């Protein structure tokens, strides 16, 4: 119904313009207007057909924790779903890395400026970490940031087809948004945040998510304290989803890690490592993993909905 009305209004606006001008312009100009009208109505129909509206969103200093970000001149892209099956849920996809010059800046690991509780790309005890690093290189020489982007774009399409809206905090080769900027934008516009990575080992060890360290000082720090259980739940669902597609899983599918992303997230938020330097990242492998992740996203939101229903006693 909504789709139909949008198309009709757009076509009516274009036809109105053509008729108004018809009496005062040359014949060939009228033809141009007709062509333009036809093109615009085709565009409107396409948009109505898919129901996806693309919006570029800038970083804002109004966002909570925005003052901790060092790089934020880039824009995120929101694919807003108005299709027949739109479910009103926004999933943020964060194609890991892909911010040139990110290593030149340092940002606080934690909003309360306490030191990191685990190692990782920055060692335990550090108060500041690289604002965003360039990522690893696969054993065939391909940079991680190219594969994370390809993966995010495949997953974006699958989620849009399921009725989700998708916030891409990187939708091109280079996006000038650091880890904190991406996180605060996800907090502001999305209902969950999934960052996509491959690990730097060389054993084809399989997929896992970075879980919240079981360190009481970390789990008691806001905003982690209010959200860590949702981060864990989302991570478990993503791994479960990957299992439905027979994706190789590392260990029990999780590894504790004190991440900048987790430290600043106020929506369910997970860093998922889909393999490592030796893993297959061919098109069919990516398609298969995207299917699995989409199943995981469905599972997570279904469980949250069930929790809400139980709490409200309906
Ligand atoms: Zn990475």
Boltz pocket constraint, residues with backbone or C-beta under 6 A from the ligand:
constraints:
  - pocket:
      binder: B
      contacts: [[A, 96], [A, 97], [A, 135], [A, 136], [A, 144], [A, 196], [A, 197], [A, 198], [A, 199]]
      max_distance: 6.0
